[in-house]
Amino acid sequence: MNFILITQYFPPEIGGGSQRSIGFVEELLKLGVDVTVVAPFPSYLMEKNQIEKQFRLFQYKEENGIKIFRCFVYASDRGSFLKRMLYYLSFTFSASFVTLFKLKKFDYLLTISPPLFTGIVGVINKIFRRTKFIFDIGDLWPESAIQLGFLKNKTAIQIASGSKN
């Protein structure tokens, strides 16, 4: 069995998302599954001197026995809404390119969220490659969508938040 795992956060980056992603990979490898990770060049929660600033669309390497395609991402402090969207969408486009044109046939494509944008890569592959697509939504907080301005409808906010007011 052959899995492609799409994640916006992967070691050496730190944080919960990175740890969840490596956990998925380690468990799949224990089961004998062939796993290739598609992740951005490291930049999230890293010191500025650790971030690779060179423009490369992708790079393949093996790290600790794990096959990894690192993809371009707009690396910034993501302080503004625009910078945050550029960070998410640049990875969505580069990961879509890699999965569609650089990877050979695979049985399953697993995308890990947050962010929800990783799911776009899965949908694109489901449509164009007829890939079996698994979308793991590990964290769905309505407050994030509200803060980012995606969720504005008061009724939808009440339903998503579980409040009756």
Chimera marker file (.cmm) of the C-alpha trace (Angstrom):
<marker_set name="trace">
<marker id="1" x="0.000" y="0.000" z="0.000" r="1" g="1" b="0" radius="0.5"/>
<marker id="2" x="1.263" y="3.454" z="-0.948" r="1" g="1" b="0" radius="0.5"/>
<marker id="3" x="0.252" y="6.688" z="0.872" r="1" g="1" b="0" radius="0.5"/>
<marker id="4" x="0.974" y="10.317" z="0.112" r="1" g="1" b="0" radius="0.5"/>
<marker id="5" x="0.619" y="12.470" z="3.216" r="1" g="1" b="0" radius="0.5"/>
<marker id="6" x="0.037" y="16.203" z="2.708" r="1" g="1" b="0" radius="0.5"/>
<marker id="7" x="0.726" y="18.393" z="5.711" r="1" g="1" b="0" radius="0.5"/>
<marker id="8" x="1.457" y="22.083" z="6.196" r="1" g="1" b="0" radius="0.5"/>
<marker id="9" x="3.469" y="21.331" z="9.363" r="1" g="1" b="0" radius="0.5"/>
<marker id="10" x="6.272" y="18.761" z="9.579" r="1" g="1" b="0" radius="0.5"/>
<marker id="11" x="9.536" y="18.444" z="11.550" r="1" g="1" b="0" radius="0.5"/>
<marker id="12" x="11.926" y="20.138" z="12.062" r="1" g="1" b="0" radius="0.5"/>
<marker id="13" x="9.119" y="22.607" z="12.693" r="1" g="1" b="0" radius="0.5"/>
<marker id="14" x="7.775" y="22.516" z="16.218" r="1" g="1" b="0" radius="0.5"/>
<marker id="15" x="4.209" y="22.502" z="17.454" r="1" g="1" b="0" radius="0.5"/>
<marker id="16" x="1.202" y="20.253" z="17.688" r="1" g="1" b="0" radius="0.5"/>
<marker id="17" x="0.566" y="20.006" z="13.944" r="1" g="1" b="0" radius="0.5"/>
<marker id="18" x="4.108" y="18.891" z="13.271" r="1" g="1" b="0" radius="0.5"/>
<marker id="19" x="3.940" y="16.234" z="15.983" r="1" g="1" b="0" radius="0.5"/>
<marker id="20" x="0.585" y="14.917" z="14.711" r="1" g="1" b="0" radius="0.5"/>
<marker id="21" x="2.014" y="14.626" z="11.197" r="1" g="1" b="0" radius="0.5"/>
<marker id="22" x="5.135" y="12.716" z="12.219" r="1" g="1" b="0" radius="0.5"/>
<marker id="23" x="2.943" y="10.501" z="14.399" r="1" g="1" b="0" radius="0.5"/>
<marker id="24" x="0.820" y="9.548" z="11.372" r="1" g="1" b="0" radius="0.5"/>
<marker id="25" x="3.952" y="8.756" z="9.361" r="1" g="1" b="0" radius="0.5"/>
<marker id="26" x="5.547" y="6.636" z="12.090" r="1" g="1" b="0" radius="0.5"/>
<marker id="27" x="2.376" y="4.587" z="12.641" r="1" g="1" b="0" radius="0.5"/>
<marker id="28" x="1.853" y="3.994" z="8.905" r="1" g="1" b="0" radius="0.5"/>
<marker id="29" x="5.491" y="2.912" z="8.519" r="1" g="1" b="0" radius="0.5"/>
<marker id="30" x="5.072" y="0.446" z="11.432" r="1" g="1" b="0" radius="0.5"/>
<marker id="31" x="2.171" y="-1.079" z="9.495" r="1" g="1" b="0" radius="0.5"/>
<marker id="32" x="4.415" y="-1.570" z="6.458" r="1" g="1" b="0" radius="0.5"/>
<marker id="33" x="2.799" y="1.199" z="4.419" r="1" g="1" b="0" radius="0.5"/>
<marker id="34" x="4.989" y="3.043" z="1.907" r="1" g="1" b="0" radius="0.5"/>
<marker id="35" x="4.634" y="6.744" z="2.853" r="1" g="1" b="0" radius="0.5"/>
<marker id="36" x="5.788" y="9.864" z="1.054" r="1" g="1" b="0" radius="0.5"/>
<marker id="37" x="5.301" y="13.208" z="2.798" r="1" g="1" b="0" radius="0.5"/>
<marker id="38" x="4.592" y="16.441" z="0.932" r="1" g="1" b="0" radius="0.5"/>
<marker id="39" x="5.313" y="19.385" z="3.234" r="1" g="1" b="0" radius="0.5"/>
<marker id="40" x="6.580" y="22.950" z="2.865" r="1" g="1" b="0" radius="0.5"/>
<marker id="41" x="10.163" y="23.977" z="3.324" r="1" g="1" b="0" radius="0.5"/>
<marker id="42" x="10.433" y="24.476" z="7.096" r="1" g="1" b="0" radius="0.5"/>
<marker id="43" x="9.402" y="27.937" z="8.270" r="1" g="1" b="0" radius="0.5"/>
<marker id="44" x="6.617" y="27.694" z="10.857" r="1" g="1" b="0" radius="0.5"/>
<marker id="45" x="7.602" y="28.679" z="14.425" r="1" g="1" b="0" radius="0.5"/>
<marker id="46" x="11.271" y="28.699" z="13.450" r="1" g="1" b="0" radius="0.5"/>
<marker id="47" x="14.003" y="31.268" z="13.963" r="1" g="1" b="0" radius="0.5"/>
<marker id="48" x="14.561" y="33.522" z="10.948" r="1" g="1" b="0" radius="0.5"/>
<marker id="49" x="18.098" y="32.144" z="10.446" r="1" g="1" b="0" radius="0.5"/>
<marker id="50" x="16.685" y="28.587" z="10.202" r="1" g="1" b="0" radius="0.5"/>
<marker id="51" x="14.215" y="29.404" z="7.409" r="1" g="1" b="0" radius="0.5"/>
<marker id="52" x="15.340" y="28.529" z="3.891" r="1" g="1" b="0" radius="0.5"/>
<marker id="53" x="14.748" y="31.660" z="1.809" r="1" g="1" b="0" radius="0.5"/>
<marker id="54" x="15.857" y="30.306" z="-1.577" r="1" g="1" b="0" radius="0.5"/>
<marker id="55" x="13.153" y="30.028" z="-4.199" r="1" g="1" b="0" radius="0.5"/>
<marker id="56" x="12.677" y="26.388" z="-5.124" r="1" g="1" b="0" radius="0.5"/>
<marker id="57" x="9.386" y="24.874" z="-6.169" r="1" g="1" b="0" radius="0.5"/>
<marker id="58" x="10.267" y="21.547" z="-4.578" r="1" g="1" b="0" radius="0.5"/>
<marker id="59" x="13.083" y="19.329" z="-3.332" r="1" g="1" b="0" radius="0.5"/>
<marker id="60" x="13.068" y="15.587" z="-2.684" r="1" g="1" b="0" radius="0.5"/>
<marker id="61" x="15.124" y="14.036" z="0.094" r="1" g="1" b="0" radius="0.5"/>
<marker id="62" x="14.999" y="11.318" z="2.668" r="1" g="1" b="0" radius="0.5"/>
<marker id="63" x="15.215" y="12.351" z="6.303" r="1" g="1" b="0" radius="0.5"/>
<marker id="64" x="15.468" y="9.671" z="8.990" r="1" g="1" b="0" radius="0.5"/>
<marker id="65" x="14.226" y="7.060" z="6.516" r="1" g="1" b="0" radius="0.5"/>
<marker id="66" x="11.167" y="9.139" z="5.520" r="1" g="1" b="0" radius="0.5"/>
<marker id="67" x="10.634" y="10.160" z="1.882" r="1" g="1" b="0" radius="0.5"/>
<marker id="68" x="9.818" y="13.873" z="1.797" r="1" g="1" b="0" radius="0.5"/>
<marker id="69" x="8.982" y="16.297" z="-0.984" r="1" g="1" b="0" radius="0.5"/>
<marker id="70" x="9.527" y="19.798" z="0.398" r="1" g="1" b="0" radius="0.5"/>
<marker id="71" x="7.522" y="22.434" z="-1.494" r="1" g="1" b="0" radius="0.5"/>
<marker id="72" x="7.648" y="26.160" z="-1.915" r="1" g="1" b="0" radius="0.5"/>
<marker id="73" x="5.813" y="28.213" z="0.667" r="1" g="1" b="0" radius="0.5"/>
<marker id="74" x="5.645" y="31.955" z="1.137" r="1" g="1" b="0" radius="0.5"/>
<marker id="75" x="7.539" y="32.134" z="4.434" r="1" g="1" b="0" radius="0.5"/>
<marker id="76" x="6.719" y="35.111" z="6.619" r="1" g="1" b="0" radius="0.5"/>
<marker id="77" x="5.754" y="35.922" z="10.152" r="1" g="1" b="0" radius="0.5"/>
<marker id="78" x="2.147" y="35.611" z="8.913" r="1" g="1" b="0" radius="0.5"/>
<marker id="79" x="1.189" y="38.675" z="10.982" r="1" g="1" b="0" radius="0.5"/>
<marker id="80" x="-1.420" y="39.998" z="8.576" r="1" g="1" b="0" radius="0.5"/>
<marker id="81" x="-4.396" y="38.290" z="6.967" r="1" g="1" b="0" radius="0.5"/>
<marker id="82" x="-2.806" y="38.653" z="3.512" r="1" g="1" b="0" radius="0.5"/>
<marker id="83" x="0.507" y="37.090" z="4.617" r="1" g="1" b="0" radius="0.5"/>
<marker id="84" x="-1.335" y="34.219" z="6.296" r="1" g="1" b="0" radius="0.5"/>
<marker id="85" x="-3.335" y="33.527" z="3.126" r="1" g="1" b="0" radius="0.5"/>
<marker id="86" x="-0.167" y="33.692" z="1.006" r="1" g="1" b="0" radius="0.5"/>
<marker id="87" x="1.448" y="31.161" z="3.346" r="1" g="1" b="0" radius="0.5"/>
<marker id="88" x="-1.484" y="28.732" z="3.083" r="1" g="1" b="0" radius="0.5"/>
<marker id="89" x="-2.243" y="29.169" z="-0.618" r="1" g="1" b="0" radius="0.5"/>
<marker id="90" x="1.379" y="29.071" z="-1.810" r="1" g="1" b="0" radius="0.5"/>
<marker id="91" x="1.711" y="25.637" z="-0.235" r="1" g="1" b="0" radius="0.5"/>
<marker id="92" x="-1.635" y="24.535" z="-1.687" r="1" g="1" b="0" radius="0.5"/>
<marker id="93" x="-0.428" y="25.381" z="-5.206" r="1" g="1" b="0" radius="0.5"/>
<marker id="94" x="3.070" y="23.916" z="-4.859" r="1" g="1" b="0" radius="0.5"/>
<marker id="95" x="1.801" y="20.718" z="-3.189" r="1" g="1" b="0" radius="0.5"/>
<marker id="96" x="-0.798" y="20.314" z="-5.949" r="1" g="1" b="0" radius="0.5"/>
<marker id="97" x="1.947" y="20.639" z="-8.569" r="1" g="1" b="0" radius="0.5"/>
<marker id="98" x="4.123" y="18.022" z="-6.853" r="1" g="1" b="0" radius="0.5"/>
<marker id="99" x="1.288" y="15.508" z="-6.357" r="1" g="1" b="0" radius="0.5"/>
<marker id="100" x="-0.002" y="15.888" z="-9.897" r="1" g="1" b="0" radius="0.5"/>
<marker id="101" x="3.275" y="16.006" z="-11.833" r="1" g="1" b="0" radius="0.5"/>
<marker id="102" x="6.139" y="14.653" z="-9.732" r="1" g="1" b="0" radius="0.5"/>
<marker id="103" x="4.726" y="11.663" z="-7.870" r="1" g="1" b="0" radius="0.5"/>
<marker id="104" x="4.048" y="8.315" z="-9.446" r="1" g="1" b="0" radius="0.5"/>
<marker id="105" x="0.819" y="6.428" z="-8.846" r="1" g="1" b="0" radius="0.5"/>
<marker id="106" x="-0.244" y="6.094" z="-5.227" r="1" g="1" b="0" radius="0.5"/>
<marker id="107" x="-3.138" y="4.314" z="-3.541" r="1" g="1" b="0" radius="0.5"/>
<marker id="108" x="-4.247" y="6.946" z="-1.021" r="1" g="1" b="0" radius="0.5"/>
<marker id="109" x="-3.757" y="10.632" z="-0.449" r="1" g="1" b="0" radius="0.5"/>
<marker id="110" x="-4.108" y="11.709" z="3.180" r="1" g="1" b="0" radius="0.5"/>
<marker id="111" x="-4.294" y="15.400" z="3.967" r="1" g="1" b="0" radius="0.5"/>
<marker id="112" x="-3.939" y="16.681" z="7.503" r="1" g="1" b="0" radius="0.5"/>
<marker id="113" x="-5.777" y="19.774" z="8.659" r="1" g="1" b="0" radius="0.5"/>
<marker id="114" x="-5.476" y="22.435" z="9.964" r="1" g="1" b="0" radius="0.5"/>
<marker id="115" x="-5.291" y="24.374" z="7.799" r="1" g="1" b="0" radius="0.5"/>
<marker id="116" x="-8.350" y="23.426" z="5.781" r="1" g="1" b="0" radius="0.5"/>
<marker id="117" x="-6.532" y="24.475" z="2.584" r="1" g="1" b="0" radius="0.5"/>
<marker id="118" x="-4.641" y="21.151" z="2.550" r="1" g="1" b="0" radius="0.5"/>
<marker id="119" x="-7.957" y="19.564" z="1.606" r="1" g="1" b="0" radius="0.5"/>
<marker id="120" x="-7.859" y="21.413" z="-1.717" r="1" g="1" b="0" radius="0.5"/>
<marker id="121" x="-4.805" y="19.356" z="-2.698" r="1" g="1" b="0" radius="0.5"/>
<marker id="122" x="-6.776" y="16.190" z="-1.971" r="1" g="1" b="0" radius="0.5"/>
<marker id="123" x="-9.816" y="17.322" z="-3.954" r="1" g="1" b="0" radius="0.5"/>
<marker id="124" x="-7.640" y="18.258" z="-6.945" r="1" g="1" b="0" radius="0.5"/>
<marker id="125" x="-6.020" y="14.802" z="-6.903" r="1" g="1" b="0" radius="0.5"/>
<marker id="126" x="-9.372" y="13.070" z="-6.461" r="1" g="1" b="0" radius="0.5"/>
<marker id="127" x="-10.675" y="14.853" z="-9.560" r="1" g="1" b="0" radius="0.5"/>
<marker id="128" x="-7.629" y="14.643" z="-11.850" r="1" g="1" b="0" radius="0.5"/>
<marker id="129" x="-5.961" y="11.423" z="-10.680" r="1" g="1" b="0" radius="0.5"/>
<marker id="130" x="-9.038" y="9.642" z="-9.313" r="1" g="1" b="0" radius="0.5"/>
<marker id="131" x="-7.130" y="9.125" z="-6.073" r="1" g="1" b="0" radius="0.5"/>
<marker id="132" x="-8.697" y="7.766" z="-2.906" r="1" g="1" b="0" radius="0.5"/>
<marker id="133" x="-8.705" y="10.788" z="-0.621" r="1" g="1" b="0" radius="0.5"/>
<marker id="134" x="-8.717" y="10.881" z="3.182" r="1" g="1" b="0" radius="0.5"/>
<marker id="135" x="-9.169" y="14.275" z="4.841" r="1" g="1" b="0" radius="0.5"/>
<marker id="136" x="-8.162" y="14.291" z="8.496" r="1" g="1" b="0" radius="0.5"/>
<marker id="137" x="-9.647" y="17.309" z="10.252" r="1" g="1" b="0" radius="0.5"/>
<marker id="138" x="-7.860" y="17.360" z="13.573" r="1" g="1" b="0" radius="0.5"/>
<marker id="139" x="-8.960" y="20.762" z="14.734" r="1" g="1" b="0" radius="0.5"/>
<marker id="140" x="-12.074" y="22.640" z="13.676" r="1" g="1" b="0" radius="0.5"/>
<marker id="141" x="-12.485" y="25.734" z="15.779" r="1" g="1" b="0" radius="0.5"/>
<marker id="142" x="-15.208" y="28.147" z="14.675" r="1" g="1" b="0" radius="0.5"/>
<marker id="143" x="-13.276" y="30.968" z="16.325" r="1" g="1" b="0" radius="0.5"/>
<marker id="144" x="-10.474" y="30.584" z="13.755" r="1" g="1" b="0" radius="0.5"/>
<marker id="145" x="-12.889" y="30.999" z="10.857" r="1" g="1" b="0" radius="0.5"/>
<marker id="146" x="-14.505" y="33.982" z="12.579" r="1" g="1" b="0" radius="0.5"/>
<marker id="147" x="-11.150" y="35.674" z="13.291" r="1" g="1" b="0" radius="0.5"/>
<marker id="148" x="-9.975" y="35.122" z="9.701" r="1" g="1" b="0" radius="0.5"/>
<marker id="149" x="-13.222" y="36.619" z="8.386" r="1" g="1" b="0" radius="0.5"/>
<marker id="150" x="-14.422" y="33.449" z="6.665" r="1" g="1" b="0" radius="0.5"/>
<marker id="151" x="-17.447" y="32.986" z="8.911" r="1" g="1" b="0" radius="0.5"/>
<marker id="152" x="-19.589" y="36.121" z="9.261" r="1" g="1" b="0" radius="0.5"/>
<marker id="153" x="-23.182" y="34.905" z="9.315" r="1" g="1" b="0" radius="0.5"/>
<marker id="154" x="-24.513" y="35.303" z="12.884" r="1" g="1" b="0" radius="0.5"/>
<marker id="155" x="-26.739" y="32.228" z="12.682" r="1" g="1" b="0" radius="0.5"/>
<marker id="156" x="-23.888" y="30.079" z="11.352" r="1" g="1" b="0" radius="0.5"/>
<marker id="157" x="-21.608" y="31.387" z="14.114" r="1" g="1" b="0" radius="0.5"/>
<marker id="158" x="-24.189" y="30.446" z="16.753" r="1" g="1" b="0" radius="0.5"/>
<marker id="159" x="-24.610" y="26.955" z="15.314" r="1" g="1" b="0" radius="0.5"/>
<marker id="160" x="-20.852" y="26.390" z="14.953" r="1" g="1" b="0" radius="0.5"/>
<marker id="161" x="-20.174" y="27.679" z="18.457" r="1" g="1" b="0" radius="0.5"/>
<marker id="162" x="-22.961" y="25.672" z="20.039" r="1" g="1" b="0" radius="0.5"/>
<marker id="163" x="-24.379" y="28.781" z="21.701" r="1" g="1" b="0" radius="0.5"/>
<marker id="164" x="-28.059" y="29.585" z="21.939" r="1" g="1" b="0" radius="0.5"/>
<marker id="165" x="-27.754" y="33.402" z="22.112" r="1" g="1" b="0" radius="0.5"/>
<link id1="1" id2="2" r="1" g="1" b="0" radius="0.2"/>
<link id1="2" id2="3" r="1" g="1" b="0" radius="0.2"/>
<link id1="3" id2="4" r="1" g="1" b="0" radius="0.2"/>
<link id1="4" id2="5" r="1" g="1" b="0" radius="0.2"/>
<link id1="5" id2="6" r="1" g="1" b="0" radius="0.2"/>
<link id1="6" id2="7" r="1" g="1" b="0" radius="0.2"/>
<link id1="7" id2="8" r="1" g="1" b="0" radius="0.2"/>
<link id1="8" id2="9" r="1" g="1" b="0" radius="0.2"/>
<link id1="9" id2="10" r="1" g="1" b="0" radius="0.2"/>
<link id1="10" id2="11" r="1" g="1" b="0" radius="0.2"/>
<link id1="11" id2="12" r="1" g="1" b="0" radius="0.2"/>
<link id1="12" id2="13" r="1" g="1" b="0" radius="0.2"/>
<link id1="13" id2="14" r="1" g="1" b="0" radius="0.2"/>
<link id1="14" id2="15" r="1" g="1" b="0" radius="0.2"/>
<link id1="15" id2="16" r="1" g="1" b="0" radius="0.2"/>
<link id1="16" id2="17" r="1" g="1" b="0" radius="0.2"/>
<link id1="17" id2="18" r="1" g="1" b="0" radius="0.2"/>
<link id1="18" id2="19" r="1" g="1" b="0" radius="0.2"/>
<link id1="19" id2="20" r="1" g="1" b="0" radius="0.2"/>
<link id1="20" id2="21" r="1" g="1" b="0" radius="0.2"/>
<link id1="21" id2="22" r="1" g="1" b="0" radius="0.2"/>
<link id1="22" id2="23" r="1" g="1" b="0" radius="0.2"/>
<link id1="23" id2="24" r="1" g="1" b="0" radius="0.2"/>
<link id1="24" id2="25" r="1" g="1" b="0" radius="0.2"/>
<link id1="25" id2="26" r="1" g="1" b="0" radius="0.2"/>
<link id1="26" id2="27" r="1" g="1" b="0" radius="0.2"/>
<link id1="27" id2="28" r="1" g="1" b="0" radius="0.2"/>
<link id1="28" id2="29" r="1" g="1" b="0" radius="0.2"/>
<link id1="29" id2="30" r="1" g="1" b="0" radius="0.2"/>
<link id1="30" id2="31" r="1" g="1" b="0" radius="0.2"/>
<link id1="31" id2="32" r="1" g="1" b="0" radius="0.2"/>
<link id1="32" id2="33" r="1" g="1" b="0" radius="0.2"/>
<link id1="33" id2="34" r="1" g="1" b="0" radius="0.2"/>
<link id1="34" id2="35" r="1" g="1" b="0" radius="0.2"/>
<link id1="35" id2="36" r="1" g="1" b="0" radius="0.2"/>
<link id1="36" id2="37" r="1" g="1" b="0" radius="0.2"/>
<link id1="37" id2="38" r="1" g="1" b="0" radius="0.2"/>
<link id1="38" id2="39" r="1" g="1" b="0" radius="0.2"/>
<link id1="39" id2="40" r="1" g="1" b="0" radius="0.2"/>
<link id1="40" id2="41" r="1" g="1" b="0" radius="0.2"/>
<link id1="41" id2="42" r="1" g="1" b="0" radius="0.2"/>
<link id1="42" id2="43" r="1" g="1" b="0" radius="0.2"/>
<link id1="43" id2="44" r="1" g="1" b="0" radius="0.2"/>
<link id1="44" id2="45" r="1" g="1" b="0" radius="0.2"/>
<link id1="45" id2="46" r="1" g="1" b="0" radius="0.2"/>
<link id1="46" id2="47" r="1" g="1" b="0" radius="0.2"/>
<link id1="47" id2="48" r="1" g="1" b="0" radius="0.2"/>
<link id1="48" id2="49" r="1" g="1" b="0" radius="0.2"/>
<link id1="49" id2="50" r="1" g="1" b="0" radius="0.2"/>
<link id1="50" id2="51" r="1" g="1" b="0" radius="0.2"/>
<link id1="51" id2="52" r="1" g="1" b="0" radius="0.2"/>
<link id1="52" id2="53" r="1" g="1" b="0" radius="0.2"/>
<link id1="53" id2="54" r="1" g="1" b="0" radius="0.2"/>
<link id1="54" id2="55" r="1" g="1" b="0" radius="0.2"/>
<link id1="55" id2="56" r="1" g="1" b="0" radius="0.2"/>
<link id1="56" id2="57" r="1" g="1" b="0" radius="0.2"/>
<link id1="57" id2="58" r="1" g="1" b="0" radius="0.2"/>
<link id1="58" id2="59" r="1" g="1" b="0" radius="0.2"/>
<link id1="59" id2="60" r="1" g="1" b="0" radius="0.2"/>
<link id1="60" id2="61" r="1" g="1" b="0" radius="0.2"/>
<link id1="61" id2="62" r="1" g="1" b="0" radius="0.2"/>
<link id1="62" id2="63" r="1" g="1" b="0" radius="0.2"/>
<link id1="63" id2="64" r="1" g="1" b="0" radius="0.2"/>
<link id1="64" id2="65" r="1" g="1" b="0" radius="0.2"/>
<link id1="65" id2="66" r="1" g="1" b="0" radius="0.2"/>
<link id1="66" id2="67" r="1" g="1" b="0" radius="0.2"/>
<link id1="67" id2="68" r="1" g="1" b="0" radius="0.2"/>
<link id1="68" id2="69" r="1" g="1" b="0" radius="0.2"/>
<link id1="69" id2="70" r="1" g="1" b="0" radius="0.2"/>
<link id1="70" id2="71" r="1" g="1" b="0" radius="0.2"/>
<link id1="71" id2="72" r="1" g="1" b="0" radius="0.2"/>
<link id1="72" id2="73" r="1" g="1" b="0" radius="0.2"/>
<link id1="73" id2="74" r="1" g="1" b="0" radius="0.2"/>
<link id1="74" id2="75" r="1" g="1" b="0" radius="0.2"/>
<link id1="75" id2="76" r="1" g="1" b="0" radius="0.2"/>
<link id1="76" id2="77" r="1" g="1" b="0" radius="0.2"/>
<link id1="77" id2="78" r="1" g="1" b="0" radius="0.2"/>
<link id1="78" id2="79" r="1" g="1" b="0" radius="0.2"/>
<link id1="79" id2="80" r="1" g="1" b="0" radius="0.2"/>
<link id1="80" id2="81" r="1" g="1" b="0" radius="0.2"/>
<link id1="81" id2="82" r="1" g="1" b="0" radius="0.2"/>
<link id1="82" id2="83" r="1" g="1" b="0" radius="0.2"/>
<link id1="83" id2="84" r="1" g="1" b="0" radius="0.2"/>
<link id1="84" id2="85" r="1" g="1" b="0" radius="0.2"/>
<link id1="85" id2="86" r="1" g="1" b="0" radius="0.2"/>
<link id1="86" id2="87" r="1" g="1" b="0" radius="0.2"/>
<link id1="87" id2="88" r="1" g="1" b="0" radius="0.2"/>
<link id1="88" id2="89" r="1" g="1" b="0" radius="0.2"/>
<link id1="89" id2="90" r="1" g="1" b="0" radius="0.2"/>
<link id1="90" id2="91" r="1" g="1" b="0" radius="0.2"/>
<link id1="91" id2="92" r="1" g="1" b="0" radius="0.2"/>
<link id1="92" id2="93" r="1" g="1" b="0" radius="0.2"/>
<link id1="93" id2="94" r="1" g="1" b="0" radius="0.2"/>
<link id1="94" id2="95" r="1" g="1" b="0" radius="0.2"/>
<link id1="95" id2="96" r="1" g="1" b="0" radius="0.2"/>
<link id1="96" id2="97" r="1" g="1" b="0" radius="0.2"/>
<link id1="97" id2="98" r="1" g="1" b="0" radius="0.2"/>
<link id1="98" id2="99" r="1" g="1" b="0" radius="0.2"/>
<link id1="99" id2="100" r="1" g="1" b="0" radius="0.2"/>
<link id1="100" id2="101" r="1" g="1" b="0" radius="0.2"/>
<link id1="101" id2="102" r="1" g="1" b="0" radius="0.2"/>
<link id1="102" id2="103" r="1" g="1" b="0" radius="0.2"/>
<link id1="103" id2="104" r="1" g="1" b="0" radius="0.2"/>
<link id1="104" id2="105" r="1" g="1" b="0" radius="0.2"/>
<link id1="105" id2="106" r="1" g="1" b="0" radius="0.2"/>
<link id1="106" id2="107" r="1" g="1" b="0" radius="0.2"/>
<link id1="107" id2="108" r="1" g="1" b="0" radius="0.2"/>
<link id1="108" id2="109" r="1" g="1" b="0" radius="0.2"/>
<link id1="109" id2="110" r="1" g="1" b="0" radius="0.2"/>
<link id1="110" id2="111" r="1" g="1" b="0" radius="0.2"/>
<link id1="111" id2="112" r="1" g="1" b="0" radius="0.2"/>
<link id1="112" id2="113" r="1" g="1" b="0" radius="0.2"/>
<link id1="113" id2="114" r="1" g="1" b="0" radius="0.2"/>
<link id1="114" id2="115" r="1" g="1" b="0" radius="0.2"/>
<link id1="115" id2="116" r="1" g="1" b="0" radius="0.2"/>
<link id1="116" id2="117" r="1" g="1" b="0" radius="0.2"/>
<link id1="117" id2="118" r="1" g="1" b="0" radius="0.2"/>
<link id1="118" id2="119" r="1" g="1" b="0" radius="0.2"/>
<link id1="119" id2="120" r="1" g="1" b="0" radius="0.2"/>
<link id1="120" id2="121" r="1" g="1" b="0" radius="0.2"/>
<link id1="121" id2="122" r="1" g="1" b="0" radius="0.2"/>
<link id1="122" id2="123" r="1" g="1" b="0" radius="0.2"/>
<link id1="123" id2="124" r="1" g="1" b="0" radius="0.2"/>
<link id1="124" id2="125" r="1" g="1" b="0" radius="0.2"/>
<link id1="125" id2="126" r="1" g="1" b="0" radius="0.2"/>
<link id1="126" id2="127" r="1" g="1" b="0" radius="0.2"/>
<link id1="127" id2="128" r="1" g="1" b="0" radius="0.2"/>
<link id1="128" id2="129" r="1" g="1" b="0" radius="0.2"/>
<link id1="129" id2="130" r="1" g="1" b="0" radius="0.2"/>
<link id1="130" id2="131" r="1" g="1" b="0" radius="0.2"/>
<link id1="131" id2="132" r="1" g="1" b="0" radius="0.2"/>
<link id1="132" id2="133" r="1" g="1" b="0" radius="0.2"/>
<link id1="133" id2="134" r="1" g="1" b="0" radius="0.2"/>
<link id1="134" id2="135" r="1" g="1" b="0" radius="0.2"/>
<link id1="135" id2="136" r="1" g="1" b="0" radius="0.2"/>
<link id1="136" id2="137" r="1" g="1" b="0" radius="0.2"/>
<link id1="137" id2="138" r="1" g="1" b="0" radius="0.2"/>
<link id1="138" id2="139" r="1" g="1" b="0" radius="0.2"/>
<link id1="139" id2="140" r="1" g="1" b="0" radius="0.2"/>
<link id1="140" id2="141" r="1" g="1" b="0" radius="0.2"/>
<link id1="141" id2="142" r="1" g="1" b="0" radius="0.2"/>
<link id1="142" id2="143" r="1" g="1" b="0" radius="0.2"/>
<link id1="143" id2="144" r="1" g="1" b="0" radius="0.2"/>
<link id1="144" id2="145" r="1" g="1" b="0" radius="0.2"/>
<link id1="145" id2="146" r="1" g="1" b="0" radius="0.2"/>
<link id1="146" id2="147" r="1" g="1" b="0" radius="0.2"/>
<link id1="147" id2="148" r="1" g="1" b="0" radius="0.2"/>
<link id1="148" id2="149" r="1" g="1" b="0" radius="0.2"/>
<link id1="149" id2="150" r="1" g="1" b="0" radius="0.2"/>
<link id1="150" id2="151" r="1" g="1" b="0" radius="0.2"/>
<link id1="151" id2="152" r="1" g="1" b="0" radius="0.2"/>
<link id1="152" id2="153" r="1" g="1" b="0" radius="0.2"/>
<link id1="153" id2="154" r="1" g="1" b="0" radius="0.2"/>
<link id1="154" id2="155" r="1" g="1" b="0" radius="0.2"/>
<link id1="155" id2="156" r="1" g="1" b="0" radius="0.2"/>
<link id1="156" id2="157" r="1" g="1" b="0" radius="0.2"/>
<link id1="157" id2="158" r="1" g="1" b="0" radius="0.2"/>
<link id1="158" id2="159" r="1" g="1" b="0" radius="0.2"/>
<link id1="159" id2="160" r="1" g="1" b="0" radius="0.2"/>
<link id1="160" id2="161" r="1" g="1" b="0" radius="0.2"/>
<link id1="161" id2="162" r="1" g="1" b="0" radius="0.2"/>
<link id1="162" id2="163" r="1" g="1" b="0" radius="0.2"/>
<link id1="163" id2="164" r="1" g="1" b="0" radius="0.2"/>
<link id1="164" id2="165" r="1" g="1" b="0" radius="0.2"/>
</marker_set>
